[in-house]
Amino acid sequence: MPLIDQNSRRRRPTGLIALDETAASDGYTLYAPLTGTGEVYLIDLHGRTVHQWNLPYRPGRHARLLADGTLAYNGVLPGEKALFPMWHKYRGGVMLHAAPDGTVLREHRDPLQHHDAHHLDDGRILYTALEPLAGADAAAVRGGSARLRGRGRRRLGRHHQGGRPGR
């Protein structure tokens, strides 16, 4: 009997595996594989790639087509230190707009940006980021480890940032 590959993702089929055209809506699907290196795909109802972007950063969360036809993309800023144990899994750091040919039109970087950001059609970006807290601000935050609280470590809080990058 052959050995079973322990990676369940490799045992599953990929791509379009079923389609009920009577229940599906016309249109396209845009996706940026989280395990990719910066590829973003626009696929049709039959799973065929109709357009592809190759961007310089691996995905941090998602991509979105804006009303003007540009691509809003959240990527991971490479080479940053981990702010907490799961930071590398959930961080971001790069928010950009790309032309259909992949040219980066505008880019904003924030190494404290969490994975989520919403690119507004007018060019502004609303995103969550971490902010170091110390002293009374850190003490006011519930939770955490008693072992770490006694060591004077900073805590990280979340704040929202908005603005027009590159302007």
C-alpha positions as CSV (number, residue, x, y, z in Angstrom):
1,M,0.0,0.0,0.0
2,P,1.4,3.5,-0.9
3,L,2.2,6.0,1.9
4,I,-0.2,8.8,2.5
5,D,1.2,12.3,2.1
6,Q,0.8,13.9,5.5
7,N,0.1,17.3,3.9
8,S,-3.6,17.3,3.4
9,R,-3.6,20.2,1.0
10,R,-1.5,18.2,-1.4
11,R,-4.1,15.4,-1.3
12,R,-6.9,17.7,-2.3
13,P,-7.7,18.8,-5.8
14,T,-7.1,22.4,-6.6
15,G,-8.7,24.8,-9.0
16,L,-12.4,24.7,-10.0
17,I,-13.7,21.3,-8.9
18,A,-17.5,21.8,-9.4
19,L,-19.8,24.4,-11.0
20,D,-23.6,24.7,-11.1
21,E,-24.1,27.4,-13.6
22,T,-27.8,27.7,-12.8
23,A,-26.9,28.7,-9.2
24,A,-23.9,30.8,-9.9
25,S,-23.8,34.5,-10.6
26,D,-22.0,35.9,-13.7
27,G,-18.8,37.7,-12.9
28,Y,-15.3,37.2,-11.8
29,T,-13.5,36.2,-8.6
30,L,-10.4,38.1,-7.4
31,Y,-8.0,36.3,-5.1
32,A,-4.5,36.5,-3.7
33,P,-3.3,33.2,-2.3
34,L,-2.0,33.7,1.2
35,T,0.8,31.1,0.5
36,G,1.8,33.0,-2.7
37,T,4.6,35.3,-3.3
38,G,2.6,38.3,-4.7
39,E,0.4,36.8,-7.4
40,V,-3.2,38.1,-7.7
41,Y,-5.6,36.3,-10.0
42,L,-8.9,37.4,-11.6
43,I,-10.7,34.3,-12.7
44,D,-13.9,33.7,-14.6
45,L,-16.8,31.5,-13.8
46,H,-15.0,28.4,-15.2
47,G,-11.9,28.9,-13.2
48,R,-9.8,30.3,-16.1
49,T,-7.3,33.1,-15.2
50,V,-8.4,36.2,-17.2
51,H,-5.9,38.5,-15.6
52,Q,-2.9,38.2,-13.3
53,W,-0.8,40.7,-11.3
54,N,2.7,39.8,-10.0
55,L,3.4,42.1,-7.1
56,P,6.7,42.6,-5.1
57,Y,5.2,41.4,-1.7
58,R,3.5,38.3,-0.5
59,P,-0.1,38.8,0.5
60,G,-0.9,40.2,3.9
61,R,-4.7,39.8,3.7
62,H,-6.5,40.6,0.5
63,A,-6.8,42.4,-2.8
64,R,-9.6,44.5,-4.1
65,L,-10.5,46.0,-7.5
66,L,-11.3,49.7,-7.2
67,A,-13.9,51.6,-9.2
68,D,-11.1,53.1,-11.4
69,G,-9.8,49.7,-12.4
70,T,-6.7,49.7,-10.2
71,L,-5.9,47.0,-7.7
72,A,-5.8,47.7,-4.0
73,Y,-3.4,45.2,-2.3
74,N,-2.2,44.5,1.2
75,G,1.2,42.9,1.4
76,V,3.7,41.9,4.0
77,L,6.6,44.1,4.7
78,P,9.6,41.8,4.6
79,G,12.3,41.6,7.2
80,E,10.4,43.0,10.2
81,K,10.9,41.6,13.7
82,A,8.1,39.8,15.4
83,L,6.2,42.0,17.8
84,F,4.4,39.1,19.5
85,P,4.5,35.3,18.9
86,M,1.8,35.2,16.1
87,W,2.8,38.5,14.5
88,H,4.4,37.0,11.4
89,K,1.1,35.1,10.7
90,Y,-1.1,38.2,10.9
91,R,1.0,41.2,10.0
92,G,0.9,43.4,6.9
93,G,2.9,46.6,6.5
94,V,2.5,47.4,2.8
95,M,-0.7,48.9,1.3
96,L,-0.5,49.7,-2.4
97,H,-2.5,50.5,-5.6
98,A,-1.4,48.8,-8.8
99,A,-2.2,49.5,-12.4
100,P,-3.6,46.6,-14.5
101,D,-0.1,46.0,-15.9
102,G,1.2,45.6,-12.3
103,T,2.9,49.0,-12.1
104,V,2.8,50.2,-8.5
105,L,1.0,53.5,-8.6
106,R,1.1,54.4,-4.9
107,E,2.5,52.6,-1.9
108,H,2.2,53.2,1.8
109,R,4.3,51.4,4.4
110,D,3.7,51.0,8.1
111,P,5.6,48.2,9.9
112,L,3.0,48.3,12.7
113,Q,0.0,47.7,10.3
114,H,-2.0,44.7,11.3
115,H,-3.2,42.5,8.4
116,D,-6.5,44.3,7.7
117,A,-6.8,47.5,5.6
118,H,-9.6,48.9,3.5
119,H,-8.7,50.9,0.4
120,L,-11.3,53.5,-0.3
121,D,-12.1,54.6,-3.9
122,D,-10.9,58.1,-3.2
123,G,-7.3,57.0,-2.4
124,R,-7.5,56.9,1.4
125,I,-6.8,53.8,3.3
126,L,-8.4,52.8,6.6
127,Y,-6.3,50.3,8.5
128,T,-5.6,48.9,12.0
129,A,-2.1,49.1,13.4
130,L,-0.4,48.4,16.7
131,E,0.9,51.1,19.0
132,P,3.4,50.5,21.8
133,L,1.9,51.3,25.3
134,A,4.0,52.0,28.4
135,G,3.4,53.1,32.0
136,A,-0.1,53.8,33.1
137,D,-1.5,53.1,29.5
138,A,0.0,49.6,29.6
139,A,-1.2,49.0,33.1
140,A,-4.7,49.9,32.1
141,V,-4.9,47.0,29.6
142,R,-6.4,43.9,31.1
143,G,-5.0,40.5,30.4
144,G,-1.5,39.4,29.4
145,S,0.9,37.3,31.4
146,A,1.7,38.1,35.0
147,R,5.2,36.8,34.4
148,L,5.8,39.4,31.6
149,R,4.0,42.3,33.5
150,G,6.7,42.4,36.1
151,R,9.5,42.8,33.6
152,G,8.6,46.2,32.4
153,R,7.6,45.0,28.9
154,R,5.6,47.2,26.7
155,R,2.2,46.2,25.6
156,L,0.7,46.8,22.2
157,G,-2.6,48.5,21.6
158,R,-4.5,48.9,18.4
159,H,-5.2,52.2,16.7
160,H,-6.8,53.1,13.4
161,Q,-5.0,55.1,10.8
162,G,-6.3,56.8,7.8
163,G,-4.9,59.1,5.2
164,R,-3.8,59.4,1.6
165,P,-0.6,57.6,1.0
166,G,2.0,59.1,-1.2
167,R,0.5,62.6,-1.0
